[in-house]
Amino acid sequence: MDEEELKQIEEDCQQFKNVIKTVFYLAVMLFAAYLVWCNW
C-alpha cells in the first residue's frame, strides 16, 4: 500500500458516504411526503 492508493481509497470512501447520505435523505423525504399524502 502506497500513499497514492490510500488517498484514492479515502476519496472513494468520501464519495460513498456522500451517496449514502443523499439516498438516505431522499428516502426520508419520500417517506415524509407519503405520510402527509396518506393523512390528507
DRENKEMI-964060 format. One record per residue (C-alpha): residue in three letters; x negated, z negated, y negated. Coordinates in steps of 0.2 Angstrom, whole numbers, padded with zeros to 4 digits, always signed. Example, Ala and Ser with C-alpha at 12.3 -4.5 7.8 and 13.67 -1.06 7.14 Angstrom:
% DRENKEMI-964060
ALA-0062-0039+0022/SER-0068-0036+0005/
% end
This chain:
% DRENKEMI-964060
MET+0000+0000+0000/ASP-0007+0005-0017/GLU-0002+0002-0035/GLU+0007+0018-0036/GLU+0018+0016-0021/LEU+0023-0002-0026/LYS+0028+0005-0043/GLN+0038+0018-0035/ILE+0047+0006-0024/GLU+0050-0006-0039/GLU+0058+0009-0048/ASP+0069+0013-0033/CYS+0075-0005-0032/GLN+0080-0005-0050/GLN+0089+0011-0049/PHE+0098+0005-0033/LYS+0103-0011-0042/ASN+0110-0001-0056/VAL+0120+0010-0045/ILE+0127-0006-0036/LYS+0132-0014-0052/THR+0141+0002-0058/VAL+0150+0004-0042/PHE+0155-0015-0042/TYR+0161-0013-0060/LEU+0171+0002-0056/ALA+0179-0006-0041/VAL+0184-0022-0051/MET+0191-0011-0065/LEU+0201-0001-0052/PHE+0207-0017-0044/ALA+0212-0024-0060/ALA+0222-0008-0065/TYR+0230-0008-0048/LEU+0236-0026-0050/VAL+0243-0023-0068/TRP+0251-0007-0062/CYS+0260-0016-0047/ASN+0266-0030-0058/TRP+0273-0019-0071/
% end
